[in-house]
Amino acid sequence: MPKIESRIKNRLDFAVVTAREAGEFILQHYQSESLEVEVKQDESPVTVADRGAEQLMREHIAAHFPEDGILGEEMEDKPSQNGFRWILDPIDGTKSFVHGVPLFGTLIGLELDERCVLGVCRFAALNEVVYAAQGEGAWWQTGGDTPKPAKVSNVASLDKALFCTTTITGWDTTGTRDVFDRMCQRSGLTRGWSDCYGHALVATGRADVMIDPEMSPWDAAALVAIAQEAGGHFVDWKGDVSIHSNNGISVNAALKDEVLAVIAES
């Protein structure tokens, strides 16, 4: 049996290609006047692009890695037979997608024995991708350019930092508006570059901290390896590496403790 490292690297190469193909499918429906939007039970939107892209990714995984498990946002779980489990979000930022805003991404994460070891975040409408795997570094590619290392910034003080978040509503519905207000007051600049795009900005040094008060495992799984391999952190609001805490932070190494301290204030 190949070593764990080569098994992860093979899956990274596969995931980068699969994310691109899913993105090509999604773009067939992007900014389409005939796009129909359904509302799920949790009041989040879903489209044929979401479901079709996840189906495409699932079929590719089944063909190449039939023993791997799959957890996706739109379809039923498939148990793992070998410790590997893919975690898929075909369109992270569906609200951006349906509004014709290009800041949505396709997220592919991979767990090995419940530990996140790989992540791909592709922005189809921007032709941009950020990806990483344990021990393989983090990489950022725009268009047909040669991939370059993705690295977090070295900003060391929150009052000099660019802080990103998704929607203000999420802070209100989770009862954490006070945290948002403190982050705005303490940060040098606040911007709503939302969903996975904000996390990718941190991993590539274009923003310094991204905080989400509401996250599902498929929103977070791809971000762990990307943040870590880029020299930063993806953690929950308690500072633990987890995709199951219903919240998450991408942050550079220098700001992690200061951000967690601001969150912990009462």
N, C-alpha and C positions, 0 to 999 in steps of 0.2 A: 504494500500500500504506500502511495506517495506520502512524503512528510507533510505535516500540517501546513507549513509555510507555503509549499507549492500548491496545496489544495486551495488555500485562501487566494493565492496569486491567480490561479486559473479562474477562480470565481470572480475576481475583480475584473479581469480582462473581459469575461463574459458579461458582467453587469454593466460595464461601460458601453458595450455594443448594444445590449438590450435596452438600456435607457435611451440611447439615441433612436433606436427603432420605435420605441414607445412614443418618443417625442414627435417623430415623423407622423405617426398615426394621429396624435393629438392635434397637430397643426392642420390636419385636414378639416378640423371642426372649429378651429380658432377664428374668432371674429366672423363667424357664419351667421347670417341673418335667420337661417332656418334652425339654429341650435335650440333644442328644447331643454329646459331646466326643470328637474323634479326636486321636490323638497323631501328629505328623509325624515324619519321619526324624530331625530335630534335637531331638526330644523336646518340642517346644513344642506347645501345644494349638491346635486349630482347630475351628470350628463352622460350621454352615450360615449363621450370621449374618455371619461373616468373609467367606465366599465369596460370599454373596448381595450383601453391601454392595459388595464390590469389583466384581462384575459390573455392578451398577447404575451405579457411577461410570464404569466403562469404557464402558458403552453411552452415557452422557451425553456423555462426551468425544468418542467417535466421531461422535456426531450433530452436535456443535457445532464441533469442531476436528479434523476427520478426518486432517489431516496431522501432528498432534502425536503424539509417541511416548508410550509408557506403560511404566513399571516398577512392578510391584506385588508384594506379598508372596506372594499366593496363586496367581497365574496367570502365563502366559508373557509375556515382553517383547514390546513392539511397537516397532520402530525408528521414530525421528523422521524426517520428511521436510523439516522446516523449522527445526530447531534447538531447538524446544520439546519438553520431555519431562516428563510428569506422573509423580510418584512417590507411590504410594498405600500407605497402611497402613489397612485398613478398621477394624480394632480394635487399637489399640496398648494393650496391657494386657489381653490375652485371659484371663489368669489371674484378674485382678480381675473381668472380665465373668462368667466361669463361676462365680465365688464369690458373685455378686450384689452386688459392691462397685461403687459408681458412678464410680470414678476411672479409667475407661477412655476413650480418645478415638479419634476418626477423624482421621487425618492426611492432608492433601493438600498435597504440595509441587510446585513447578514449577521446572524448570531451563530456562535459555536458554543454549545453547552451553556446557553443563556448569557453569553458574553458577546457584546457587539464587537465585531472584528473587521467590518468592511462597510463602506458607505459610498454611494454615488448620488449626487444631486445635479440634475440636468435641467437647464432652463431652455426649453425648446425654442421659444419665441426670440430669445437672445442669442441662440447658438453658442451657449456657454455651459461648461460643466466643471464641477469640483468633485474630486473623488479621492479616496484613500483606503488603505488597508493596513492592518497591523504589521509594522516592520517595513512597509513599502513606501512610507512618506505620504504626504498629501499633495495633490496636483490640481492645477487650474489651467483650463484650456478655453480659449475664445476663438470661435470660427475654426479655421484650418491651421491656426498657429501651432507651433510646437508647445506641448504642455510645459508649464514652468512650476516650480515649487510653490505651494500655497503656504503662506506664513502669516500668523497673527501679528498684530501691531505690537509695539513696545511702549505704548502710552501707559504711564504709570500712575496717573492721578485722574480720578473721576471727573474733576472739573475741567479737564482737557479732553474728555472722551466723547465719542459719538455713540449715543444710546439709541437702539432701535427696538421697536415693538410691533405688534400686529394691530388689533383693534382696541380702542378704548373700552368698548362694550365688555370685552373679556375681563378686564380688571374690575368692572362694576359687578358683573354676574358672579365672580368668584370672591367678592368682598375684599378685594386687595387694592382698591383705588388709592389707599394711603401710600402703598409701596410705589405705585406709579408716580404719584405726586412727588414723593421724595426723590425718586430717580430723576425726574425732570428738573427738580430744583438743584440737585447736586451735579448733574451732568453738564458738560460744556455745550452739547447740542443733542436734541431729541428729534428723531425722524421716524415716520411710520412705514419704513421699508420692510414689509411684513412677511410672515410665514417663513419658509425655508430660505428665501432670498436674504433676509436679515442675518440668518445664521451663516450663510455663505459669505456675506460681506465680512463678518468677523474672521472667518477662516482664511480669508485672503487679505486681511489687513486693511480693508476699506472702512470698516466700522470696528468698534472696540468691545461692545457688549450688546447682546440681543436677549431680551427676556420675554418669554411667553407664559402667561398665567394659566393657559389652557393648552394641554397637549395630549395626544394619544400616542401609543407606542409606535404606530406607523409614521407619525410626525417626527419622531425623535431618533429612531433606530439608526438611520443613515448618518446622523450628525455626530455621533459619539466618536467614531474612528476619524472622521474628518477633522474635528476640533483637536483631538489628541495628537494626531500626526502633524497638524499644522503648528503645534507648540502651545495650544491653548487647552481649554476645558469645555466639555459639555456636562453639566451637572444639574441636579434638581435644586429647589430653593433651600434645601438643607445642606447642600454641598456634596451630595452623594451622586455617584455615577449610576443613573437609573433612567429607564425609559418608561417606567410604570408609576411615576409620581404625579401625573396629570399636570405637570409644569416643567419648565426647562430654561436653562441659561447657556448660551455660548458666550465665552469671555476669554480675553487674552490672559496670559499667566500673571501679569503684573497687577491686574485689577480684580482678580477673583475674590480675594479676601475682603476688599473694600466693598464690592457689590454685595456679597453675602451679608456683610455687617449692616448695610443699608436695608436690605430685605428683612433682617431679623429685628430691627428696631420696632418697638411697640408704641 
